[in-house]
Amino acid sequence: MEDSTRLPGWSYEEPDTLDGIRTAADPAPAAASGSVTGSDRYADRVHAAWLGRIAGCNLGKPVEYGDHWTVEHIRDYLTLAGAYPLTDYFPVLDPMPEGFEFRDCWPETTRGGIAGSARDDDIDYPILALHLLETHGRALRPEHVAEAWTTLFPVLQIFTAERAAYINLVNGLRVPRVARFRNPYREWIGAQIRGDVFGYVNPGDPWAAAELAHRDASLSHTGNGVYGEMWAAALVASAFTASDAAGAVEASLGVVPPRSRLHEALSHVVRMHAEGATWESALAAVRAGYGHYSWVHTVNNAAAVTAALLWSGDDFTSAVGKVVMSGWDTDSNGATVGSVAGILAGTAALPPHLIEPLHDRTRSALFGFDNSVISDLADRTVRFARAG
């Protein structure tokens, strides 16, 4: 299987190396990072991004099981609860209607039960990315990421491609074989959830963000799995200088190889938005076109993220609500959308009913980082970016 080739007629071109991706993708535009990081607005947007990511993650956690919590199932539950469309944390019906079952984290991630952020890998990875940058700077390499995982991360708190890579590391494999050996998850969403901080520290420079993301992603992923993290980092970086979500999405596409499956899916969503489709019809088309992927794959979830951002009217609550109602990997997608929508909104426009229950604190499985203070994470991010 490792040595197998594509079937005849395969029309996609999906390089793995950074040079190959750069050659296939659009030329890098002029960077704006230096003029952005010195402003007070930048510091506020970074703080909003951390808050938005963590709130969006918690919003989606109770229904993070795509095989059970489909679009229809989520809508049915919210309708029964009088909470459709989703604009707040999930309410808990007592008794729970037959056929509906929240994830076991529900007591700490549903309305009225949140007192600080719950622990989640969608939060652990950004905390770790910040630590990696503070430790290794812009010389970060996949080997540094490997060392941090095996030192700071309990293996049972990481999943799919990351766990496969972790086991390979423990068994003595080295980059680049770590990502490929017995790793059927290497194009799933695990890398995509790790890219935001690389965007935070490269505002207005999607390619610089994407390059750092590639170094992180290539430890555990290949192909569209790597593109997913590069795209997410570029999307976040672009949000700092874009006038709206559509501008950020357009800029982020420049780092994705144009003949890849990820680019095809994202471009499909962009076209539907330009043609005036409704969000409901676009979501139906996304699910019809890309629903054959695992509910934790990169391609389908990135398409759902893009749709939520484009159809949100640049409103934070609408964006995170739409992406969670889209099903699939609800907490990961809520986190990514929350990050981007937070940057576009700024702290003053974040909804208090989603932010205040976090109490400026998040749990973490990372050794030494539990009960991290969210505002401190934001301050450290800004310090790193301004230090160059």
C-alpha positions in Angstrom: 0.0 0.0 0.0 2.9 2.4 0.8 4.3 1.9 -2.7 1.1 1.9 -4.6 0.4 4.4 -7.4 -2.7 6.4 -8.2 -5.4 4.9 -10.5 -5.3 5.8 -14.1 -7.2 9.1 -14.8 -6.2 10.7 -11.5 -6.3 14.4 -12.3 -5.0 16.0 -9.2 -1.5 17.3 -8.5 -0.7 17.3 -4.8 3.0 17.8 -3.9 4.2 17.3 -0.4 7.4 19.5 -0.2 7.3 23.2 0.4 9.2 23.9 -2.8 6.7 21.8 -4.7 3.7 23.5 -3.1 5.2 27.0 -3.8 5.8 26.1 -7.4 2.2 24.8 -7.9 0.5 27.6 -5.9 0.2 31.4 -6.6 3.2 33.7 -6.2 3.5 35.2 -2.7 2.0 38.7 -2.4 3.8 41.5 -0.6 3.9 40.9 3.1 2.3 43.4 5.6 3.4 41.9 8.9 5.8 44.6 10.0 3.3 47.4 9.6 0.6 45.5 11.4 2.2 44.1 14.6 3.1 47.5 16.1 -0.5 48.7 16.4 -2.8 48.5 19.4 -5.4 47.1 17.0 -3.2 44.1 16.4 -2.9 43.3 20.1 -6.7 43.5 20.4 -7.2 41.3 17.4 -4.9 38.6 18.7 -6.7 38.6 22.1 -10.0 38.3 20.2 -8.6 35.4 18.1 -7.6 33.4 21.2 -11.0 34.1 22.9 -12.9 33.4 19.7 -11.1 30.1 19.0 -11.6 28.8 22.6 -15.3 29.9 22.7 -15.9 28.3 19.2 -14.3 25.1 20.3 -16.5 24.9 23.4 -19.6 25.7 21.4 -19.1 22.7 19.2 -17.8 20.2 21.8 -21.1 18.6 23.0 -22.0 17.5 19.4 -18.5 16.5 18.2 -19.5 13.2 16.7 -20.3 13.5 13.0 -21.8 10.1 12.5 -24.5 10.8 15.2 -24.8 14.6 15.1 -25.6 15.2 11.5 -26.9 18.5 10.2 -30.4 17.2 10.4 -29.9 15.8 13.9 -28.4 19.1 15.2 -31.3 21.1 13.7 -33.9 18.7 15.2 -32.4 19.0 18.6 -32.1 22.8 18.5 -35.6 23.1 17.3 -36.9 21.0 20.1 -34.9 23.2 22.5 -36.2 26.4 21.0 -32.6 27.3 20.1 -32.5 27.2 16.3 -30.5 28.8 14.8 -27.6 28.3 17.2 -26.5 31.6 18.8 -25.4 30.4 22.3 -24.0 27.3 23.9 -26.2 24.2 23.6 -29.1 24.1 26.1 -29.6 20.8 27.9 -33.1 19.3 27.7 -34.2 17.3 30.8 -35.0 14.6 30.1 -32.8 14.3 27.0 -35.1 13.3 24.1 -34.7 9.7 22.9 -32.1 9.4 20.1 -30.0 12.4 21.2 -26.7 12.0 23.1 -24.2 14.7 23.9 -20.5 13.9 24.2 -19.4 13.1 27.8 -17.9 16.6 28.2 -21.4 18.1 28.1 -21.7 19.1 31.8 -18.8 21.6 31.3 -19.6 22.7 27.7 -23.3 23.4 27.7 -25.3 26.5 28.6 -25.1 27.3 32.3 -22.3 24.8 33.0 -19.3 26.6 31.6 -16.9 27.9 34.2 -13.6 28.3 32.3 -12.8 26.5 29.1 -12.9 22.7 28.9 -9.7 20.9 27.8 -9.5 20.0 24.1 -6.8 19.2 21.6 -8.1 22.2 19.5 -6.8 24.3 22.4 -3.8 22.3 23.3 -2.2 22.6 19.9 -2.3 26.4 19.7 -0.8 26.6 23.2 1.9 24.2 22.1 2.6 26.1 18.9 3.2 29.3 20.9 5.5 27.4 23.2 7.4 26.0 20.2 7.8 29.5 18.7 9.0 30.9 22.0 11.5 28.0 22.3 12.8 27.7 18.7 11.7 30.9 17.0 11.2 30.9 13.2 13.9 28.2 12.8 11.2 25.7 13.9 11.6 22.2 12.4 9.5 19.1 12.4 12.0 17.5 14.8 11.3 20.2 17.3 7.6 19.5 17.1 8.3 15.8 17.6 10.3 16.4 20.7 7.6 18.6 22.2 4.9 16.0 21.6 6.8 13.2 23.2 7.8 15.4 26.1 4.7 17.3 26.9 1.7 15.5 25.4 0.1 12.3 26.9 -0.3 9.9 24.0 -4.0 9.2 24.8 -4.8 12.9 24.5 -3.9 13.0 20.8 -5.7 11.3 18.1 -5.7 9.8 14.5 -2.7 11.1 12.5 -1.0 12.6 15.5 -1.2 9.4 17.5 0.1 7.3 14.6 3.0 9.7 14.2 3.6 9.7 18.0 3.8 5.9 18.0 6.2 6.0 15.0 8.4 8.4 16.8 8.5 6.2 19.9 9.4 3.3 17.7 12.4 5.2 16.2 11.1 6.4 12.9 12.3 9.8 11.7 10.9 12.6 9.4 9.7 12.2 6.7 8.7 8.6 7.3 6.9 9.4 10.5 3.9 10.8 8.6 3.5 7.9 6.2 4.2 4.7 8.1 0.9 3.0 9.1 -0.9 6.3 9.2 -4.2 6.2 7.2 -5.2 9.5 8.8 -2.5 11.6 7.2 -5.0 13.7 5.2 -7.4 14.2 8.1 -8.1 17.4 10.0 -5.5 17.0 12.8 -2.9 19.4 11.2 -5.6 21.9 10.2 -6.3 22.6 13.9 -2.7 23.3 14.6 -2.1 26.3 12.3 -3.7 29.4 13.9 -0.8 30.7 16.0 1.4 30.7 12.9 -1.2 33.1 11.4 -1.4 35.2 14.6 2.4 36.0 14.5 2.4 36.7 10.7 -0.5 39.1 10.3 -0.9 40.1 6.6 1.7 37.5 5.4 -0.1 34.3 4.5 2.9 32.7 3.0 5.1 33.2 6.1 2.3 31.7 8.2 1.9 28.8 5.7 5.7 28.0 5.7 5.7 27.6 9.5 2.5 25.6 9.3 4.2 23.3 6.7 7.1 22.6 9.1 4.5 21.6 11.8 2.1 19.6 9.6 4.8 17.6 7.7 5.6 15.7 10.9 2.2 13.8 10.8 0.5 14.6 7.5 0.9 14.6 3.8 -1.0 16.1 0.8 -4.2 17.7 1.7 -3.6 17.2 5.3 -0.6 19.5 5.1 -2.4 22.0 2.9 -5.2 22.2 5.5 -2.8 23.5 8.1 -1.1 25.9 5.6 -4.5 27.1 4.5 -5.8 27.7 8.1 -2.6 29.6 9.0 -2.9 31.7 5.8 -6.6 32.3 6.4 -5.9 33.6 10.0 -2.9 35.7 8.8 -5.0 37.2 6.0 -7.9 38.1 8.4 -5.7 40.8 10.0 -5.5 42.9 6.9 -8.6 41.8 4.9 -11.7 44.0 5.0 -14.0 41.0 5.4 -14.1 37.3 5.6 -14.4 37.0 1.8 -11.1 38.9 1.4 -9.4 36.6 3.9 -10.7 33.5 2.2 -9.5 34.7 -1.2 -6.0 35.5 0.0 -5.7 32.1 1.8 -6.4 30.2 -1.4 -3.0 31.4 -2.7 -1.1 28.9 -0.6 -3.1 25.8 -1.7 -2.0 24.0 -4.8 -4.6 24.8 -7.4 -5.0 21.3 -8.7 -5.5 19.7 -5.3 -8.7 18.4 -3.9 -8.7 21.0 -1.1 -8.4 23.9 -3.6 -11.2 22.3 -5.7 -13.6 22.2 -2.7 -12.8 25.6 -1.3 -13.2 27.2 -4.8 -16.5 25.5 -5.2 -17.8 27.2 -2.0 -16.4 30.6 -3.1 -18.2 30.2 -6.5 -21.5 29.4 -4.8 -21.2 32.5 -2.7 -20.4 34.6 -5.7 -23.4 33.2 -7.5 -25.8 34.2 -4.7 -26.6 30.7 -3.3 -28.1 30.5 0.2 -26.0 29.1 3.0 -28.4 26.2 3.3 -28.1 25.3 -0.3 -24.3 25.7 -0.2 -24.1 23.4 2.8 -26.2 20.8 1.1 -23.9 21.0 -2.0 -20.8 20.7 0.3 -22.3 17.6 2.0 -23.3 16.1 -1.4 -19.9 16.7 -3.0 -17.6 15.9 -0.1 -19.6 13.9 2.4 -17.9 10.7 1.2 -14.8 11.7 3.3 -14.5 10.8 6.9 -16.2 13.3 9.2 -12.8 14.3 10.5 -11.1 14.7 7.0 -9.5 18.0 6.0 -11.4 18.6 2.7 -15.0 18.5 3.8 -14.4 20.4 7.1 -12.5 23.2 5.4 -15.3 23.6 3.0 -17.8 23.9 5.9 -15.5 26.5 7.6 -15.4 28.5 4.4 -19.1 28.5 3.9 -19.8 29.6 7.5 -17.4 32.5 7.2 -18.7 33.6 3.8 -22.3 33.5 4.8 -21.9 35.0 8.2 -22.1 38.7 7.3 -18.9 39.1 9.3 -20.9 38.5 12.5 -19.0 36.4 15.0 -22.1 34.7 16.5 -23.5 33.8 13.1 -20.2 32.4 11.9 -19.5 30.1 14.8 -23.2 29.1 15.0 -23.4 28.2 11.3 -20.2 26.1 11.3 -21.3 24.1 14.4 -24.7 23.5 12.8 -22.8 22.2 9.7 -21.9 19.0 11.6 -18.8 16.9 11.0 -15.9 18.1 13.3 -17.9 20.7 15.1 -15.4 21.7 17.8 -12.4 21.9 15.5 -14.4 23.9 12.9 -15.9 26.1 15.6 -12.4 26.9 16.8 -11.1 27.8 13.4 -14.1 30.0 12.5 -14.0 31.5 16.0 -10.3 32.4 15.5 -10.9 34.1 12.1 -14.2 35.8 13.1 -12.6 37.0 16.3 -9.8 38.7 14.4 -12.3 40.4 12.1 -14.5 41.5 15.0 -12.1 42.6 17.7 -12.8 42.1 21.4 -15.4 44.8 21.6 -17.7 43.0 19.2 -17.4 39.5 20.7 -20.7 38.4 22.3 -20.4 38.4 26.1 -22.6 35.4 26.6 -20.1 33.3 24.7 -16.9 34.9 26.1 -17.6 35.7 29.8 -18.2 32.1 30.9 -14.6 31.3 29.9 -13.4 33.3 32.9 -10.1 34.0 30.9 -8.9 30.5 31.6 -8.5 27.2 29.8 -7.7 23.7 30.8 -4.9 21.8 28.9 -3.5 18.3 28.8 0.0 19.7 28.0 2.4 19.1 30.9 2.9 22.4 32.7 0.2 24.3 30.8 -3.0 23.4 32.5 -5.2 26.4 33.6 -3.5 28.7 31.2 -4.7 32.3 31.3 -6.2 33.3 27.9 -5.1 36.9 28.1 -1.6 35.8 28.9 -1.5 33.6 25.8 -2.5 36.6 23.8 0.1 38.8 25.3 2.9 36.2 24.7 1.8 35.9 21.1 2.0 39.6 20.6 5.4 39.8 22.2 6.8 37.1 19.9 5.4 38.7 16.8 6.8 42.1 17.7 10.2 40.7 18.6 10.5 39.5 15.0 
